[in-house]
């Protein structure tokens, strides 16, 4: 299972991109309205911002369901990312509601999320994606019964930055955040969650876009971000975990491109009950996630194990 290329190649080369990477390909087919009958109305803080919503056909509407909100990478779309990662199938299997919004379009024609000073509001607009995401969660809950203790956010690249930002700014609303190749604030003091949030950072150590060890996004001196280990260590401190990272399981075959079981899984020790701060390192993994079925199952199992207490 492969994920579409999610970053604007022109931007990587220093040139402007007039369309996002999926523009040359056929638009993903519309989601079956019988299975997912939803698009959001306008968000007051972010003008008219529709979003995709997938509701599994066999969902038991009499019981509150978990909600996963997935934020795409810079230059991608919610539908393309959700389909590429196989999230609809996971929603069918595990019975969670899936929302996949689109970021606003910047001056280069690429959709982005305003997450941190590094990523990815390059035009310095006033869009408030924290407010938008908060509204989106409320709007989904107005359409289908959602378990407030099982609201999860996840994203890739720019979307991963936003997922971690939401854990900072909306901690009471978020049970856990999963970051695929993202990072937190360089200035750790800008993240002050009001309560602990479980965090999972999944990062390839061969990532040359959002580097495993940290760096400057697109080599711009004003776009510095921390590395994966620093991001996780900062969250361990915020979540009041007292011990070091230790291995939690054997190697996981997470990536379809890298041969064999390549991913180590570590978690902070001494965390409060129900809280986990984890780092999965994909040896040889690049920026684009290519999860195996087992890898995606492991991610959902991790989220499901960390509801709000």
KELUM-512431 format. One line per field, with one value per residue (C-alpha): residue number from 0; residue in one letter; chain; x, y, z. Coordinates in pm, 1 decimal. Each point is the difference from the previous one (the first is absolute). Layout:
BEGIN
k	(NUM;...)
r	(a;...)
c	(A;...)
east	(X;...)
north	(Y;...)
up	(Z;...)
//
This chain:
BEGIN
k	(0;1;2;3;4;5;6;7;8;9;10;11;12;13;14;15;16;17;18;19;20;21;22;23;24;25;26;27;28;29;30;31;32;33;34;35;36;37;38;39;40;41;42;43;44;45;46;47;48;49;50;51;52;53;54;55;56;57;58;59;60;61;62;63;64;65;66;67;68;69;70;71;72;73;74;75;76;77;78;79;80;81;82;83;84;85;86;87;88;89;90;91;92;93;94;95;96;97;98;99;100;101;102;103;104;105;106;107;108;109;110;111;112;113;114;115;116;117;118;119;120;121;122;123;124;125;126;127;128;129;130;131;132;133;134;135;136;137;138;139;140;141;142;143;144;145;146;147;148;149;150;151;152;153;154;155;156;157;158;159;160;161;162;163;164;165;166;167;168;169;170;171;172;173;174;175;176;177;178;179;180;181;182;183;184;185;186;187;188;189;190;191;192;193;194;195;196;197;198;199;200;201;202;203;204;205;206;207;208;209;210;211;212;213;214;215;216;217;218;219;220;221;222;223;224;225;226;227;228;229;230;231;232;233;234;235;236;237;238;239;240;241;242;243;244;245;246;247;248;249;250;251;252;253;254;255;256;257;258;259;260;261;262;263;264;265;266;267;268;269;270;271;272;273;274;275;276;277;278;279;280;281;282;283;284;285;286;287;288;289;290;291;292;293;294;295;296;297;298;299;300;301;302;303;304;305;306;307;308)
r	(x;x;x;x;x;x;x;x;x;x;x;x;x;x;x;x;x;x;x;x;x;x;x;x;x;x;x;x;x;x;x;x;x;x;x;x;x;x;x;x;x;x;x;x;x;x;x;x;x;x;x;x;x;x;x;x;x;x;x;x;x;x;x;x;x;x;x;x;x;x;x;x;x;x;x;x;x;x;x;x;x;x;x;x;x;x;x;x;x;x;x;x;x;x;x;x;x;x;x;x;x;x;x;x;x;x;x;x;x;x;x;x;x;x;x;x;x;x;x;x;x;x;x;x;x;x;x;x;x;x;x;x;x;x;x;x;x;x;x;x;x;x;x;x;x;x;x;x;x;x;x;x;x;x;x;x;x;x;x;x;x;x;x;x;x;x;x;x;x;x;x;x;x;x;x;x;x;x;x;x;x;x;x;x;x;x;x;x;x;x;x;x;x;x;x;x;x;x;x;x;x;x;x;x;x;x;x;x;x;x;x;x;x;x;x;x;x;x;x;x;x;x;x;x;x;x;x;x;x;x;x;x;x;x;x;x;x;x;x;x;x;x;x;x;x;x;x;x;x;x;x;x;x;x;x;x;x;x;x;x;x;x;x;x;x;x;x;x;x;x;x;x;x;x;x;x;x;x;x;x;x;x;x;x;x;x;x;x;x;x;x;x;x;x;x;x;x;x;x;x;x;x;x;x;x;x;x;x;x)
c	(A;A;A;A;A;A;A;A;A;A;A;A;A;A;A;A;A;A;A;A;A;A;A;A;A;A;A;A;A;A;A;A;A;A;A;A;A;A;A;A;A;A;A;A;A;A;A;A;A;A;A;A;A;A;A;A;A;A;A;A;A;A;A;A;A;A;A;A;A;A;A;A;A;A;A;A;A;A;A;A;A;A;A;A;A;A;A;A;A;A;A;A;A;A;A;A;A;A;A;A;A;A;A;A;A;A;A;A;A;A;A;A;A;A;A;A;A;A;A;A;A;A;A;A;A;A;A;A;A;A;A;A;A;A;A;A;A;A;A;A;A;A;A;A;A;A;A;A;A;A;A;A;A;A;A;A;A;A;A;A;A;A;A;A;A;A;A;A;A;A;A;A;A;A;A;A;A;A;A;A;A;A;A;A;A;A;A;A;A;A;A;A;A;A;A;A;A;A;A;A;A;A;A;A;A;A;A;A;A;A;A;A;A;A;A;A;A;A;A;A;A;A;A;A;A;A;A;A;A;A;A;A;A;A;A;A;A;A;A;A;A;A;A;A;A;A;A;A;A;A;A;A;A;A;A;A;A;A;A;A;A;A;A;A;A;A;A;A;A;A;A;A;A;A;A;A;A;A;A;A;A;A;A;A;A;A;A;A;A;A;A;A;A;A;A;A;A;A;A;A;A;A;A;A;A;A;A;A;A)
east	(0.0;162.1;-82.8;-10.8;294.1;-113.2;240.6;30.0;312.2;39.8;14.5;268.0;206.5;-53.0;-251.3;-363.5;-271.6;-324.4;-187.7;15.6;154.0;-329.6;-115.3;147.2;-176.5;-367.1;-190.2;-78.2;-353.4;-268.9;-65.4;-320.3;-264.6;-182.4;310.0;112.7;-272.3;185.5;173.4;43.9;-151.5;208.6;231.6;-45.0;372.6;116.0;-263.1;-153.4;199.2;-173.8;145.6;-32.1;-170.9;-4.7;-248.3;31.7;-316.0;-22.1;49.6;-226.4;-163.0;-133.0;350.9;243.5;279.3;368.4;97.4;326.7;77.6;278.8;185.6;174.0;351.9;90.2;-127.9;-225.8;-372.6;-188.9;-163.8;323.9;186.4;-277.2;-39.3;373.7;51.7;-296.7;-180.3;-350.5;70.0;133.5;-314.4;-215.5;200.1;15.6;-318.4;133.9;-127.4;259.7;19.5;248.5;-1.7;186.4;233.6;-30.1;180.7;311.6;142.1;175.7;-325.5;80.6;-221.4;165.7;-57.9;98.7;161.8;331.3;247.7;181.5;-301.7;-171.3;-158.6;263.4;-215.7;-53.4;-379.0;-236.5;-166.6;-63.5;11.8;-20.8;-338.7;-103.3;94.1;-184.4;-310.1;32.3;-2.3;-314.1;-161.8;65.6;-149.6;-315.2;-39.3;86.7;38.9;368.8;171.2;164.0;260.4;112.3;73.1;333.2;194.2;263.0;181.5;290.0;268.8;-178.9;-303.4;218.7;123.4;-364.7;-90.8;272.2;-109.5;-355.0;132.2;166.1;-295.6;-303.1;120.1;-340.0;-152.7;272.9;60.0;310.6;193.0;193.5;268.2;128.8;325.4;-90.6;147.4;-100.3;87.2;372.6;-67.9;-143.5;-144.1;-261.9;-172.6;-179.7;-267.3;-240.1;5.7;195.9;-58.7;138.6;242.1;136.9;273.1;71.9;305.6;237.7;366.3;69.3;-258.3;157.6;-303.6;-82.7;327.3;7.0;261.7;-169.9;104.4;-130.6;-311.3;88.9;330.2;-167.8;167.6;-334.8;-149.6;196.8;-160.5;117.1;91.0;-214.9;180.5;-13.8;-370.2;-76.4;219.8;-182.0;-334.6;125.5;81.9;-336.4;-183.4;194.5;172.9;290.4;206.7;196.6;-117.7;15.7;-84.1;-362.5;-9.4;206.5;68.0;-309.6;-25.5;-159.1;124.2;-75.9;301.8;267.9;59.7;-71.9;-91.9;164.3;-182.3;100.9;-263.7;86.9;-209.5;70.2;-17.6;-155.8;-293.5;-335.9;-254.3;-144.3;259.0;267.0;267.0;148.7;259.3;-5.6;314.8;-18.0;357.9;57.8;-345.8;-45.6;-246.0;-286.7;-168.3;-56.0;-170.1;-58.1;-335.3;168.4;146.6;-334.6;-159.2;269.5;-70.3;-372.7;70.1;219.0;-269.9;-277.0;207.8;18.9;-344.4;-47.0;-24.7)
north	(0.0;323.6;358.3;275.2;240.7;265.4;289.0;259.4;-96.6;350.5;130.6;-254.2;127.1;362.8;67.7;93.6;-261.1;107.4;-322.0;-262.2;-340.5;-178.8;251.2;-197.3;-317.7;-79.9;134.7;-280.0;-132.5;145.1;-185.9;-202.6;231.7;-292.9;-84.4;354.2;257.8;305.0;323.1;271.3;345.9;314.9;34.2;344.5;43.9;-117.6;103.5;-275.4;-318.8;-325.1;-329.9;-366.8;-233.3;-379.1;-191.2;-379.1;-156.9;-250.9;253.7;-55.3;343.6;-78.0;16.8;293.9;-69.9;94.8;287.8;24.7;332.3;-29.9;306.0;-27.8;109.1;326.4;0.5;-302.4;-36.7;-174.7;-250.3;-92.5;-51.9;-197.8;-228.1;-40.9;-109.0;-236.6;180.3;-73.7;-372.3;39.0;193.5;-283.6;-261.5;178.0;206.3;352.1;312.3;162.0;371.4;126.1;378.3;210.4;282.0;341.7;75.3;216.8;234.1;-294.6;-193.5;-250.1;-93.5;55.0;1.5;288.8;-205.1;143.0;269.2;-260.9;-148.6;88.5;345.1;131.7;299.1;106.6;7.4;32.0;-339.7;-166.7;-375.0;-77.8;173.7;-174.9;-345.6;65.7;102.3;-306.4;-237.2;170.9;-11.9;-371.8;-58.5;180.1;-254.9;-328.8;-110.6;37.4;-125.5;313.2;-215.3;-155.3;295.0;-53.7;225.9;-115.2;144.6;-23.2;268.7;338.8;-185.4;-167.3;339.5;103.0;-319.9;71.3;364.7;-110.1;-218.3;314.5;235.8;-226.8;-263.2;-51.0;-89.1;-234.2;-349.9;-64.1;144.1;-192.7;177.5;-154.7;187.4;314.7;203.0;234.7;360.4;76.8;215.7;-267.6;267.4;84.6;-332.2;3.6;-271.8;30.8;-376.8;-301.2;-128.2;-325.8;56.7;-230.3;125.2;-225.9;117.4;-141.0;57.8;55.0;279.4;290.6;231.9;8.4;-142.7;-252.0;204.5;336.0;284.5;280.0;-69.1;55.4;140.8;325.6;149.2;109.6;-351.7;-193.5;-308.1;-253.3;-359.9;-301.9;-91.4;359.8;26.2;-318.1;97.9;334.1;-179.5;-243.7;300.1;166.6;-323.1;-42.3;-322.8;-55.1;-264.8;-47.7;-147.1;-378.9;-264.5;-110.3;-282.4;-171.2;136.2;83.7;-35.4;341.6;111.3;-181.4;152.6;-88.2;-378.9;-195.1;117.7;340.7;200.3;25.6;99.5;184.3;169.6;230.3;-163.2;130.1;171.0;63.9;-279.4;-29.8;231.6;-113.4;196.2;-214.4;21.0;-245.5;31.7;-136.3;-100.8;107.2;156.4;313.4;288.0;-172.6;-258.0;-339.0;-199.8;-371.1;-139.9;-107.8;347.7;171.0;-251.3;76.1;372.1;-50.9;-240.0;267.6;266.6;-226.6;-81.5;368.0;154.0;290.6;-105.9)
up	(0.0;-112.2;95.5;-266.2;-5.9;246.3;-40.1;-273.1;-193.3;-131.6;353.8;84.5;-291.7;92.9;-279.1;30.7;-36.6;-162.3;70.2;271.2;-84.2;-51.9;-260.2;-287.4;106.4;-5.8;298.3;247.0;-44.6;221.5;321.0;-4.4;140.6;157.9;200.6;74.2;-42.7;118.4;-82.3;256.6;-9.6;20.5;299.8;156.5;65.4;-340.1;-257.3;-211.3;67.4;-99.2;111.7;-88.5;244.3;-24.4;213.4;-24.3;-136.2;284.1;277.9;300.6;25.1;348.4;146.5;-1.3;-248.7;2.8;-230.3;-193.5;-168.3;-258.1;-130.9;-338.6;-92.7;-169.3;-356.9;41.7;76.2;276.1;-234.3;-177.0;325.8;168.3;-301.4;-51.7;358.3;-5.4;280.8;-129.5;19.2;352.7;95.5;-137.2;190.2;334.1;0.7;31.4;-172.2;-227.4;-83.8;-258.9;-48.7;-256.3;89.4;-161.0;-327.1;8.6;-265.7;-167.4;-37.2;275.7;292.8;337.8;374.8;225.4;274.8;125.4;-96.1;-212.0;-174.8;-217.9;-24.8;-238.4;-104.8;364.2;-32.3;296.2;-43.9;337.8;-56.6;371.5;9.6;-321.0;130.6;325.5;-193.7;-222.2;298.7;129.6;-342.7;-42.6;345.0;-115.7;-282.6;170.3;361.3;92.2;314.0;141.3;175.0;-329.9;-228.1;-176.1;-236.0;-246.3;-296.9;-238.9;-34.9;20.4;133.7;261.7;119.1;40.2;187.0;256.0;18.1;82.9;280.9;136.5;-36.4;35.4;244.3;168.2;-338.1;-130.7;135.1;-210.1;-293.4;-263.9;-202.5;-321.7;-75.5;190.7;283.5;278.3;72.2;-2.5;305.8;229.3;232.5;-266.0;70.7;334.4;8.8;290.3;53.6;-128.0;-354.6;-137.6;-288.2;-271.2;-232.7;-301.4;-192.3;-260.0;78.8;-374.0;-30.0;-189.9;18.8;370.3;121.8;282.1;183.3;-59.0;-225.8;-219.6;-205.4;-368.1;135.4;107.7;310.6;144.2;-20.7;258.9;154.0;260.6;-74.5;74.3;322.0;125.6;-86.8;193.2;295.5;26.5;7.8;263.9;217.8;-63.8;76.0;323.7;-100.4;236.5;-177.6;-322.1;-329.7;0.8;-259.0;25.3;-255.4;-265.9;-346.6;-206.9;-378.0;-41.9;-341.4;-325.8;-175.5;255.3;3.4;317.1;347.0;17.9;266.1;365.1;254.3;318.4;266.9;291.0;342.6;317.4;-175.3;169.1;-23.6;-350.7;-159.0;-244.3;-185.5;-275.2;-276.9;-288.6;-208.9;-354.6;-86.4;-359.7;-17.4;-209.6;34.3;-176.9;225.5;-160.1;276.6;-20.6;109.8;323.5;42.7;-38.8;236.3;256.8;-25.3;58.4;289.5;158.3;-37.8;126.3;310.1;97.0;56.8;236.7;362.9)
//
